[in-house]
């Protein structure tokens, strides 16, 4: 499952680079079948994140008596991350497009099964001695930085689309935070979130998922920057896709 997840997520990233997009956000209607079933963005995004949140929450309930710290950290981090995403969907995000059902199901299943696999991975490792170099506290720090950073930049994006008039619902160039140096700082902080979880676990599957998710978000951020350059003629060329001053 570690190999399958890594290859599948990396392939999604390469598909983005080849122009085959998952149909949500600004790419929700790019090349999509006119007969495809479409959802509102709020409904689609709740479907994306809620099963993964429930996986984390249920695992904590089923294993409430465990004393394995890494298991508790990984399950709690996954439950909290996806709960935060649901809260953002309900109370933070403003929407201007929609989502195609097949992309919604694909992403939802990916998040759900990857979360279940990470939790089961830690369940199997309960009682195993910690590695000689213990990185779980570094992982906690990175996770918290990722959570706070992604929430902050999602709030900036939401403030661009205040529902005052039809014109306010279109895309604008974000300003503030790291948007002055990268197009997708919220993706960067999501990567940090899952790197943090992988360091809490220090086991194979979470590390493979973090690498695969990074590959996907690299592809997604690259085409997002390309989209901004095509839509806004004055878009600053020095603004990178994902990593400040680098990429």
C-alpha positions as CSV (number, residue, x, y, z in Angstrom):
1,X,0.0,0.0,0.0
2,X,2.9,2.3,0.6
3,X,4.2,1.8,-3.0
4,X,0.7,2.0,-4.5
5,X,-0.2,5.2,-2.7
6,X,3.1,6.8,-3.6
7,X,2.8,5.9,-7.3
8,X,-0.9,6.8,-7.5
9,X,-0.4,10.3,-5.9
10,X,2.7,11.0,-8.0
11,X,0.8,10.0,-11.1
12,X,-1.9,12.5,-10.2
13,X,0.7,15.2,-10.0
14,X,2.2,14.3,-13.4
15,X,-1.4,14.2,-14.8
16,X,-1.8,17.8,-13.7
17,X,1.4,18.8,-15.5
18,X,0.0,17.0,-18.7
19,X,-3.2,19.1,-18.5
20,X,-5.4,16.3,-17.2
21,X,-6.9,18.1,-14.1
22,X,-9.0,16.9,-11.3
23,X,-12.2,19.0,-11.8
24,X,-12.4,21.2,-8.7
25,X,-11.4,24.8,-7.8
26,X,-10.5,26.9,-10.9
27,X,-10.2,23.8,-13.1
28,X,-13.6,22.4,-12.2
29,X,-14.9,22.8,-15.8
30,X,-11.7,22.5,-17.8
31,X,-12.3,19.8,-20.4
32,X,-15.0,18.1,-18.3
33,X,-17.8,16.2,-20.0
34,X,-20.9,18.4,-20.3
35,X,-23.0,15.4,-19.1
36,X,-20.9,14.8,-16.0
37,X,-22.7,15.1,-12.7
38,X,-21.6,18.4,-11.0
39,X,-21.9,19.3,-7.3
40,X,-21.8,22.6,-5.5
41,X,-18.3,23.3,-4.2
42,X,-19.4,23.2,-0.6
43,X,-21.1,19.8,-0.9
44,X,-18.2,18.4,-2.9
45,X,-15.6,19.5,-0.4
46,X,-17.5,18.2,2.5
47,X,-17.6,14.8,0.7
48,X,-13.8,15.2,0.2
49,X,-12.8,15.6,3.9
50,X,-15.6,14.2,6.1
51,X,-14.8,10.4,5.6
52,X,-11.1,11.0,6.5
53,X,-12.1,13.0,9.6
54,X,-14.4,10.2,10.7
55,X,-11.7,7.7,10.1
56,X,-9.4,9.5,12.6
57,X,-12.2,10.2,15.1
58,X,-13.5,6.6,15.1
59,X,-9.9,5.2,15.5
60,X,-9.5,7.3,18.6
61,X,-12.8,6.1,20.0
62,X,-12.1,2.4,19.2
63,X,-8.6,2.6,20.7
64,X,-9.4,5.0,23.6
65,X,-7.4,2.8,26.0
66,X,-4.2,2.7,24.1
67,X,-1.0,4.1,25.6
68,X,1.0,4.3,22.3
69,X,1.8,7.9,21.9
70,X,2.6,7.7,18.2
71,X,-0.7,6.1,17.4
72,X,-2.5,8.8,19.4
73,X,-0.6,11.5,17.7
74,X,-1.2,10.3,14.2
75,X,-4.9,9.6,14.7
76,X,-5.5,12.9,16.5
77,X,-3.5,14.8,13.8
78,X,-5.5,13.3,11.0
79,X,-8.9,13.9,12.7
80,X,-7.9,17.4,13.6
81,X,-6.6,18.3,10.1
82,X,-9.7,17.0,8.3
83,X,-12.1,18.5,10.9
84,X,-10.3,21.9,10.3
85,X,-10.9,21.4,6.6
86,X,-14.6,20.8,7.2
87,X,-14.9,23.9,9.3
88,X,-13.2,25.9,6.6
89,X,-15.6,24.5,4.0
90,X,-18.6,25.5,6.2
91,X,-17.5,28.8,7.6
92,X,-14.5,30.2,5.8
93,X,-14.5,29.5,2.1
94,X,-16.4,31.5,-0.5
95,X,-17.2,29.7,-3.7
96,X,-17.3,30.6,-7.4
97,X,-17.4,27.3,-9.2
98,X,-18.2,23.7,-8.6
99,X,-16.9,20.1,-8.5
100,X,-17.4,17.2,-10.8
101,X,-18.7,14.1,-9.0
102,X,-16.0,11.6,-10.3
103,X,-13.2,13.9,-9.2
104,X,-14.9,14.4,-5.8
105,X,-15.2,10.6,-5.3
106,X,-11.6,10.0,-6.3
107,X,-10.2,12.6,-4.0
108,X,-12.5,11.6,-1.1
109,X,-11.5,7.9,-1.4
110,X,-7.8,8.8,-1.6
111,X,-8.0,10.9,1.6
112,X,-10.1,8.2,3.4
113,X,-8.1,5.1,2.4
114,X,-4.7,6.9,3.0
115,X,-5.9,8.0,6.4
116,X,-7.1,4.5,7.3
117,X,-3.8,3.1,6.1
118,X,-1.8,5.5,8.2
119,X,-3.9,4.7,11.3
120,X,-3.7,0.9,10.7
121,X,0.1,1.3,10.1
122,X,0.5,2.8,13.5
123,X,-1.8,0.2,15.0
124,X,0.5,-2.5,13.8
125,X,3.5,-0.7,15.2
126,X,2.1,-0.3,18.7
127,X,4.7,-1.6,21.2
128,X,7.6,-1.3,18.8
129,X,10.5,0.6,20.2
130,X,11.0,4.2,19.0
131,X,13.7,4.9,16.5
132,X,17.1,5.9,17.9
133,X,16.5,9.5,16.5
134,X,13.1,10.5,17.7
135,X,11.5,13.1,15.4
136,X,8.0,13.1,16.7
137,X,8.3,16.5,18.5
138,X,9.7,18.1,15.3
139,X,6.7,16.5,13.5
140,X,4.3,18.1,16.0
141,X,5.9,21.5,15.4
142,X,5.7,21.1,11.6
143,X,2.1,19.9,11.8
144,X,1.1,23.0,13.9
145,X,2.9,25.3,11.5
146,X,1.1,23.7,8.6
147,X,-2.3,23.9,10.2
148,X,-1.9,27.6,11.2
149,X,-0.4,28.5,7.9
150,X,-3.0,26.8,5.7
151,X,-5.8,28.3,7.8
152,X,-4.4,31.8,7.5
153,X,-4.0,31.6,3.7
154,X,-7.4,30.1,3.2
155,X,-8.8,33.1,5.1
156,X,-7.0,35.4,2.7
157,X,-8.4,33.6,-0.3
158,X,-11.9,33.7,1.2
159,X,-11.7,37.5,1.8
160,X,-11.1,37.9,-1.9
161,X,-14.6,36.7,-2.6
162,X,-16.8,38.6,-0.3
163,X,-20.4,38.1,-1.5
164,X,-21.2,41.7,-2.2
165,X,-21.9,41.6,-5.9
166,X,-21.4,39.3,-8.9
167,X,-18.0,40.8,-9.7
168,X,-16.7,40.0,-6.3
169,X,-17.1,36.2,-7.0
170,X,-14.5,36.1,-9.7
171,X,-10.9,35.2,-9.2
172,X,-8.5,37.9,-8.1
173,X,-4.7,37.9,-7.4
174,X,-4.3,37.2,-3.7
175,X,-2.2,39.5,-1.5
176,X,-0.9,39.0,2.0
177,X,1.0,36.3,3.7
178,X,3.2,34.3,1.4
179,X,1.0,35.1,-1.7
180,X,3.6,37.8,-2.5
181,X,6.2,35.1,-3.3
182,X,4.3,31.9,-4.2
183,X,0.9,31.2,-5.9
184,X,-0.1,28.4,-3.6
185,X,1.2,28.9,0.0
186,X,-1.8,26.9,1.3
187,X,-0.5,23.9,-0.6
188,X,3.0,24.5,0.9
189,X,1.5,24.4,4.4
190,X,-0.5,21.3,3.6
191,X,2.7,19.6,2.6
192,X,4.2,20.7,5.9
193,X,1.1,19.3,7.7
194,X,1.6,15.8,6.2
195,X,5.4,15.9,6.6
196,X,4.7,16.6,10.3
197,X,2.4,13.6,10.5
198,X,5.0,11.4,8.8
199,X,7.6,12.5,11.4
200,X,5.2,11.8,14.2
201,X,4.9,8.3,12.8
202,X,8.4,7.7,11.6
203,X,7.2,4.7,9.6
204,X,7.0,3.8,5.9
205,X,3.4,4.4,4.9
206,X,3.0,8.0,6.2
207,X,6.4,9.0,4.7
208,X,5.3,7.6,1.3
209,X,2.0,9.4,1.5
210,X,3.8,12.7,2.4
211,X,6.1,12.3,-0.7
212,X,3.2,11.4,-3.0
213,X,1.0,14.3,-1.7
214,X,4.0,16.6,-2.3
215,X,4.3,15.3,-5.9
216,X,0.6,16.0,-6.5
217,X,0.7,19.5,-5.0
218,X,3.8,20.3,-7.0
219,X,1.9,19.5,-10.2
220,X,-1.3,21.3,-9.0
221,X,0.6,24.5,-8.0
222,X,2.6,24.5,-11.3
223,X,-0.6,24.5,-13.4
224,X,-2.2,27.0,-11.0
225,X,0.7,29.5,-11.6
226,X,0.4,28.8,-15.3
227,X,-3.4,29.6,-15.1
228,X,-2.7,32.9,-13.3
229,X,-0.1,33.9,-15.9
230,X,-2.6,33.3,-18.7
231,X,-5.6,35.0,-16.9
232,X,-3.7,38.1,-15.5
233,X,-1.3,39.7,-18.1
234,X,0.3,41.7,-15.3
235,X,0.8,38.8,-12.9
236,X,4.3,39.2,-11.4
237,X,6.7,36.7,-12.9
238,X,8.9,36.5,-9.8
239,X,6.0,34.8,-7.9
240,X,6.8,31.1,-7.8
241,X,4.4,28.2,-7.7
242,X,5.0,26.5,-4.4
243,X,8.4,27.2,-2.7
244,X,9.5,30.8,-2.3
245,X,12.3,31.9,-4.7
246,X,12.9,28.3,-5.8
247,X,9.8,26.7,-7.6
